[in-house]
Amino acid sequence: MPTRPILRTSASGTRLTWADRPEIWIRVPIGLYAATEEHPARLHEIHVADGSRVEHRRSCKIENREIPYEQVCRG
């Protein structure tokens, strides 16, 4: 059945409204889970072959030496 406009009168005056307003209902399933265990945050990168920690060094390719953080900029 198509919607049809009708005139309604209120205290503020006459206005055009729709007699049949379509309603849309959407159900979204939500699952809630309780935290049962604590897991430590693993923030270190590890070399897979031998298990040693990976270091990230700032080095200059031209001078072939490590550079302090204060001398590094973007460009």
BELRAJO-V874428 format. One record per backbone hydrogen bond with DSSP energy under -1.0 kcal/mol. CO is the residue of the C=O (numbers start at 1). NH is the residue of the N-H. Records with the same first field share a line. If there is no record, write none. Layout:
CO: NH  NH
//
This chain:
4: 19
6: 17
8: 15
10: 13
13: 10
15: 8
17: 6
45: 54
47: 51
52: 47
58: 67
60: 64
65: 60
68: 71
69: 72
//
